[in-house]
Amino acid sequence: MFIQVKFIELVGFILFFYMYPFLVYPLFLYILTSLKKPAKVKVIDSTYELPFVSIIIAAFNEASSIAKKIENILSLDYSMNKLEIIIVSDGSTDSTVAISSGFPNPNIHVIELNERKGKTHAQNIRVAFSKGDVLVFSDANTVLEKSALKNIVSCLLSSDRIGCVSGNLIYLSNNRIIGEAEYQRYDTLIKKLESNFFSAIGVNGAFYALRKRDFVILPDDIISDFVEPLEIYRKYRKITVFCENAKCFEEEPHKNNEITSIVERKSRIVVRGLRGLFYVKELLNPLKHPIMAFELISHKLMRWTSTWLLFLIYFLPLLYFNSFGLRIFAIENLVICLTFLFYLVYKRISKRLPILDALFYFLSLILAEILAWYYFLSGRTFKTWTTKR
């Protein structure tokens, strides 16, 4: 009985640290910021005050989206005399370049890269030639709300302390996968809380803005929407804020409910994030950067290392060297096998339950982290991406 109690206490202790980045940390931020009023941002209405903006779009085989994207930007509530659109085709093999070049607008510039080197490289290559005082990065399949550009620029220029502004990405429900949109809303909530507390960790890669003079060139295999804001903080001590009124929209990114599809995409994101975390490891030092280190460790490091805690729980019963430990270990394996069999049956059923879809989505994130650590420890890098729509 004593051994069983000790086992339960130890599992509870490990589970607390496992759940900390997912539940405890957001709750802690909510409590700390609940009495704090978010800073009000005055939207710049005068055309004279608006800065010249360069919108940079890195595109690979976006023939189905790029025309709609350009039309969307041209329809925004922003003076076209103070705006240029730069499309960088990262080795596209479809008609992305031809479609982009077909717009008779002198402020639309199309750059064709023959060799595919990834989104970060495509962004780096064009920033040096952009004319804007403000750089806005956006994805080809992201639709911006009419006032989104003016709102994000106003937020950026509202304070010299602000180095980067994240737009508010909202997934449009397409019933292809339940869980992705909910996870996006959860991650957006954390960005909002961090922004109110001190500085958001990372931005939505679909839509974010920064001053050109603050831009930091990154290695091609580093994920820019995570590391760029951190590098701006490290070099210039400028924070990242979340702009709720800078709304943009995307369809959920997966073609189907297959766990393999989710794991493939998420593992690539996590392994690039891990490489980025080591790239800015200086910010993990609480003696030099106490608040930033707290956020970065709580939001990213503990979340991405939580998989190791699951492994610890899985193998913990074997450390007891008795029948109790063996029974628990056998039960764990039985539950894993039954879950996998249930998933194989469930995905063939036409009528779906949201709670089960969300559960399997969460399990896919665990598998993605395991695969990401394998890629990371084996030295594999990801510079390019494949559109999943």
VMD Tcl script that draws the C-alpha trace (Angstrom):
set ca {
  {0.00 0.00 0.00}
  {2.86 2.36 0.84}
  {4.43 1.71 -2.58}
  {1.14 2.41 -4.35}
  {0.68 5.73 -2.52}
  {4.24 6.80 -3.35}
  {3.67 5.85 -6.99}
  {0.46 7.92 -7.20}
  {2.16 10.91 -5.55}
  {5.09 10.72 -7.95}
  {2.80 10.46 -10.98}
  {0.80 13.43 -9.70}
  {4.00 15.44 -9.27}
  {5.10 14.65 -12.84}
  {1.65 15.39 -14.25}
  {1.68 18.82 -12.61}
  {4.86 19.75 -14.47}
  {3.42 18.22 -17.64}
  {0.27 20.34 -17.40}
  {2.08 23.49 -16.26}
  {2.74 25.01 -19.73}
  {-0.74 24.07 -20.97}
  {-2.95 25.09 -18.03}
  {-1.05 26.49 -15.03}
  {1.02 29.04 -16.97}
  {-1.96 30.56 -18.87}
  {-3.97 30.68 -15.64}
  {-1.08 32.41 -13.86}
  {-0.85 35.01 -16.66}
  {-4.62 35.54 -16.53}
  {-4.51 36.25 -12.80}
  {-1.57 38.64 -13.17}
  {-3.16 40.57 -16.04}
  {-6.83 40.50 -14.99}
  {-6.57 43.88 -13.24}
  {-4.31 45.44 -15.84}
  {-5.93 47.46 -18.60}
  {-4.52 46.82 -22.09}
  {-2.87 49.85 -23.63}
  {-5.15 51.74 -26.01}
  {-3.87 52.19 -29.54}
  {-4.94 55.16 -31.61}
  {-5.49 54.14 -35.23}
  {-3.72 56.38 -37.71}
  {-6.40 57.89 -39.95}
  {-4.41 60.56 -41.72}
  {-2.87 59.43 -45.00}
  {-0.03 61.86 -44.35}
  {0.90 60.04 -41.13}
  {0.83 56.57 -42.65}
  {4.31 55.11 -43.23}
  {5.32 53.42 -46.46}
  {4.73 49.68 -46.02}
  {6.29 46.74 -47.82}
  {4.15 43.60 -47.70}
  {6.36 40.56 -48.29}
  {4.81 37.25 -49.32}
  {6.97 34.15 -49.60}
  {5.18 31.74 -51.93}
  {5.71 28.19 -53.10}
  {3.20 26.79 -55.62}
  {0.43 29.18 -54.58}
  {-1.28 29.47 -57.98}
  {-4.66 28.76 -56.39}
  {-4.27 31.52 -53.77}
  {-1.96 34.27 -55.00}
  {-4.43 36.23 -57.17}
  {-6.97 36.34 -54.36}
  {-4.21 37.45 -51.98}
  {-3.10 40.34 -54.20}
  {-6.71 41.46 -54.75}
  {-7.26 41.32 -51.00}
  {-4.27 43.60 -50.31}
  {-5.32 46.06 -53.03}
  {-8.76 46.34 -51.40}
  {-7.43 47.20 -47.92}
  {-8.13 50.48 -46.18}
  {-4.62 51.80 -46.79}
  {-3.27 54.32 -49.26}
  {-1.94 52.49 -52.31}
  {0.60 55.30 -52.75}
  {2.27 54.14 -49.54}
  {2.24 50.43 -50.20}
  {4.26 47.93 -52.21}
  {3.60 44.22 -52.56}
  {6.60 41.93 -52.91}
  {5.97 38.31 -53.92}
  {8.99 36.04 -53.62}
  {8.47 32.76 -55.44}
  {10.58 30.18 -53.66}
  {11.24 27.83 -56.57}
  {7.58 27.48 -57.55}
  {6.88 24.95 -60.31}
  {3.32 26.08 -61.07}
  {1.93 29.36 -62.44}
  {2.48 31.42 -59.26}
  {4.94 33.78 -60.96}
  {2.84 34.20 -64.13}
  {-0.32 35.01 -62.17}
  {1.48 37.46 -59.87}
  {3.14 39.20 -62.81}
  {-0.19 39.61 -64.54}
  {-1.34 42.46 -62.32}
  {-0.75 45.85 -64.04}
  {0.35 47.66 -60.90}
  {3.81 49.27 -60.59}
  {3.81 48.66 -56.83}
  {3.65 44.89 -57.25}
  {7.09 43.30 -57.53}
  {7.63 39.62 -58.28}
  {10.91 37.92 -57.49}
  {11.52 34.42 -58.84}
  {14.06 32.24 -57.04}
  {15.06 29.25 -59.15}
  {16.32 27.22 -56.21}
  {13.95 26.43 -53.37}
  {15.50 27.43 -50.02}
  {12.54 28.04 -47.74}
  {10.43 30.82 -46.29}
  {13.09 32.42 -44.10}
  {15.55 32.64 -47.00}
  {12.86 34.12 -49.26}
  {12.11 36.79 -46.67}
  {15.78 37.63 -46.08}
  {16.53 37.95 -49.78}
  {13.95 40.66 -50.42}
  {14.02 42.79 -47.26}
  {17.24 44.55 -48.32}
  {15.54 45.83 -51.50}
  {12.20 46.80 -49.95}
  {11.32 50.50 -49.78}
  {9.03 50.43 -46.76}
  {9.77 51.87 -43.34}
  {7.50 49.12 -42.05}
  {7.72 45.49 -43.15}
  {4.63 43.30 -43.08}
  {4.99 39.56 -43.62}
  {1.97 37.55 -44.67}
  {1.14 34.14 -46.15}
  {-0.33 33.68 -49.61}
  {-3.48 31.98 -48.33}
  {-4.17 34.55 -45.57}
  {-7.04 36.98 -46.11}
  {-6.70 40.29 -44.25}
  {-9.67 42.18 -42.85}
  {-10.15 45.56 -44.54}
  {-8.72 47.57 -41.63}
  {-6.15 44.97 -40.55}
  {-3.11 46.61 -42.15}
  {-3.88 50.07 -40.74}
  {-4.51 48.55 -37.30}
  {-1.27 46.57 -37.17}
  {0.80 49.53 -38.38}
  {-0.86 51.84 -35.83}
  {-0.08 49.37 -33.07}
  {3.56 49.12 -34.14}
  {4.04 52.88 -34.22}
  {2.20 53.52 -30.94}
  {5.39 53.08 -28.92}
  {9.13 52.92 -29.52}
  {9.21 50.01 -27.05}
  {7.32 47.85 -29.55}
  {9.55 45.96 -31.97}
  {7.12 43.49 -33.49}
  {3.33 43.13 -33.74}
  {1.44 39.89 -34.24}
  {-1.82 39.86 -36.16}
  {-4.87 37.96 -34.96}
  {-5.16 34.78 -37.02}
  {-8.62 33.21 -37.11}
  {-9.21 29.82 -38.70}
  {-12.35 29.46 -40.79}
  {-14.21 26.27 -39.98}
  {-14.29 23.87 -42.90}
  {-15.14 20.70 -40.95}
  {-11.97 19.04 -42.21}
  {-10.42 18.69 -38.79}
  {-11.78 19.42 -35.35}
  {-9.06 20.48 -32.97}
  {-6.86 22.67 -35.18}
  {-9.07 25.77 -34.89}
  {-9.56 25.22 -31.16}
  {-5.80 24.87 -30.65}
  {-5.23 28.06 -32.65}
  {-7.67 29.96 -30.42}
  {-5.92 28.58 -27.33}
  {-2.48 29.63 -28.62}
  {-3.85 33.07 -29.55}
  {-5.17 33.48 -26.01}
  {-1.71 32.80 -24.59}
  {-0.15 35.36 -26.96}
  {-2.72 37.90 -25.84}
  {-2.05 37.21 -22.14}
  {1.72 37.39 -22.65}
  {1.33 40.64 -24.56}
  {-0.64 42.16 -21.67}
  {1.87 40.82 -19.15}
  {5.15 41.71 -20.88}
  {5.89 40.45 -24.40}
  {4.29 37.84 -26.64}
  {6.50 34.85 -27.43}
  {6.51 34.68 -31.22}
  {3.99 35.98 -33.71}
  {1.46 34.53 -36.13}
  {3.53 33.88 -39.26}
  {0.43 34.53 -41.35}
  {0.49 38.25 -40.54}
  {2.98 40.33 -38.55}
  {4.75 43.68 -38.76}
  {8.03 45.29 -37.70}
  {10.17 48.30 -38.54}
  {12.65 47.72 -41.32}
  {15.49 49.14 -39.22}
  {14.81 46.47 -36.58}
  {14.80 43.51 -38.97}
  {17.35 40.80 -38.10}
  {18.62 38.41 -40.79}
  {18.26 34.79 -39.67}
  {19.77 31.49 -40.89}
  {17.61 29.71 -43.45}
  {16.74 26.81 -41.14}
  {15.43 29.05 -38.34}
  {11.68 29.64 -38.02}
  {11.31 33.38 -38.50}
  {7.93 34.02 -36.87}
  {9.27 32.57 -33.61}
  {12.88 33.77 -33.56}
  {12.64 37.18 -35.29}
  {10.69 38.82 -32.42}
  {13.08 37.28 -29.87}
  {16.12 38.53 -31.75}
  {14.60 42.02 -31.90}
  {14.19 41.88 -28.13}
  {17.71 40.57 -27.61}
  {19.33 43.22 -29.80}
  {17.11 46.25 -29.17}
  {15.13 45.37 -26.00}
  {11.89 45.88 -27.89}
  {8.85 43.80 -27.00}
  {6.31 41.97 -29.14}
  {2.61 42.75 -28.79}
  {-0.55 41.06 -29.98}
  {-2.98 43.24 -31.94}
  {-6.48 41.82 -31.60}
  {-7.94 44.23 -34.17}
  {-5.46 43.16 -36.87}
  {-7.62 40.26 -37.97}
  {-6.75 37.80 -40.70}
  {-8.35 34.57 -41.81}
  {-7.26 31.18 -43.10}
  {-8.87 27.84 -43.73}
  {-7.72 25.03 -41.50}
  {-4.51 23.63 -43.01}
  {-5.22 19.92 -43.37}
  {-6.90 18.01 -46.13}
  {-8.25 15.31 -43.87}
  {-8.48 13.99 -40.33}
  {-5.51 11.65 -40.67}
  {-3.21 11.82 -37.65}
  {-0.24 11.26 -39.97}
  {-1.04 14.52 -41.77}
  {-1.13 16.47 -38.50}
  {2.00 14.81 -37.12}
  {3.95 15.59 -40.30}
  {3.18 19.30 -40.15}
  {3.45 19.78 -36.38}
  {6.71 17.84 -36.07}
  {8.32 20.13 -38.66}
  {7.13 23.19 -36.73}
  {8.40 21.84 -33.40}
  {11.83 20.79 -34.68}
  {12.35 24.24 -36.24}
  {11.15 25.74 -32.97}
  {13.66 23.70 -30.99}
  {16.46 24.88 -33.25}
  {15.22 28.42 -32.81}
  {15.13 28.02 -29.04}
  {18.78 27.01 -28.98}
  {19.56 29.88 -31.33}
  {18.28 32.38 -28.73}
  {19.44 30.37 -25.69}
  {20.81 33.55 -24.09}
  {17.21 34.61 -23.40}
  {16.68 31.49 -21.28}
  {19.01 32.91 -18.63}
  {16.79 34.28 -15.79}
  {19.70 36.28 -14.36}
  {20.04 38.36 -17.54}
  {16.45 38.32 -18.79}
  {14.19 37.38 -15.84}
  {10.75 38.09 -17.35}
  {11.57 36.97 -20.88}
  {13.20 33.78 -19.55}
  {10.10 33.06 -17.45}
  {7.82 33.38 -20.48}
  {10.12 31.53 -22.86}
  {10.71 28.62 -20.47}
  {7.03 28.38 -19.50}
  {5.57 28.72 -22.98}
  {8.07 26.91 -25.18}
  {10.80 24.99 -23.35}
  {8.50 23.22 -20.89}
  {5.89 22.54 -23.57}
  {8.38 21.01 -26.01}
  {10.11 18.95 -23.29}
  {6.82 17.71 -21.81}
  {7.06 14.59 -23.98}
  {9.98 13.41 -21.86}
  {7.72 13.55 -18.79}
  {5.28 11.20 -20.54}
  {8.14 8.79 -21.20}
  {9.03 9.01 -17.51}
  {5.46 8.15 -16.50}
  {5.40 5.29 -19.02}
  {8.57 3.64 -17.73}
  {8.13 4.60 -14.07}
  {6.29 1.36 -13.07}
  {9.28 -0.71 -14.19}
  {11.43 0.98 -11.57}
  {9.46 -0.67 -8.78}
  {10.67 -4.20 -9.69}
  {7.53 -5.87 -8.33}
  {4.15 -7.22 -9.44}
  {2.45 -3.85 -8.84}
  {4.79 -2.11 -11.26}
  {4.37 -4.82 -13.90}
  {0.57 -4.64 -13.65}
  {0.60 -0.86 -14.11}
  {2.98 -1.16 -17.07}
  {0.74 -3.80 -18.65}
  {-2.32 -1.57 -18.20}
  {-0.51 1.34 -19.83}
  {0.32 -0.73 -22.91}
  {-3.23 -2.09 -23.07}
  {-4.66 1.45 -23.03}
  {-2.26 2.53 -25.79}
  {-3.20 -0.44 -27.99}
  {-6.94 0.01 -27.42}
  {-6.67 3.74 -28.20}
  {-4.90 2.98 -31.48}
  {-7.46 0.31 -32.45}
  {-10.33 2.61 -31.53}
  {-8.85 5.35 -33.73}
  {-8.62 2.98 -36.71}
  {-12.31 2.12 -36.29}
  {-13.43 5.65 -35.42}
  {-11.90 7.35 -38.49}
  {-14.08 5.12 -40.73}
  {-17.29 6.29 -39.04}
  {-19.14 9.06 -40.86}
  {-20.74 10.54 -37.72}
  {-18.03 12.23 -35.64}
  {-17.97 13.44 -32.04}
  {-16.14 16.74 -31.44}
  {-14.77 15.62 -28.07}
  {-13.16 12.52 -29.61}
  {-11.79 14.49 -32.55}
  {-10.22 16.92 -30.09}
  {-8.76 14.01 -28.10}
  {-7.16 12.43 -31.17}
  {-5.85 15.84 -32.25}
  {-4.17 16.23 -28.85}
  {-2.67 12.76 -29.15}
  {-1.35 13.67 -32.59}
  {0.48 16.63 -31.02}
  {2.20 14.25 -28.59}
  {3.29 12.02 -31.46}
  {4.50 15.09 -33.37}
  {6.72 16.13 -30.45}
  {8.22 12.64 -30.21}
  {9.00 12.67 -33.94}
  {10.35 16.24 -33.67}
  {12.82 15.23 -30.96}
  {13.99 12.34 -33.15}
  {14.56 14.76 -36.04}
  {16.23 17.30 -33.76}
  {18.61 14.85 -32.07}
  {19.50 13.28 -35.42}
  {20.40 16.71 -36.79}
  {17.67 16.93 -39.41}
  {16.65 20.44 -40.50}
  {13.66 21.84 -42.40}
  {14.18 24.86 -44.61}
  {11.28 24.30 -47.00}
  {7.62 23.56 -46.59}
  {4.80 21.97 -48.58}
  {1.39 23.56 -48.81}
  {-1.35 21.42 -47.25}
  {-4.71 22.60 -48.54}
}
mol new
graphics top color blue
foreach p $ca { graphics top sphere $p radius 0.5 }
foreach p [lrange $ca 0 end-1] q [lrange $ca 1 end] { graphics top cylinder $p $q radius 0.2 }
display resetview
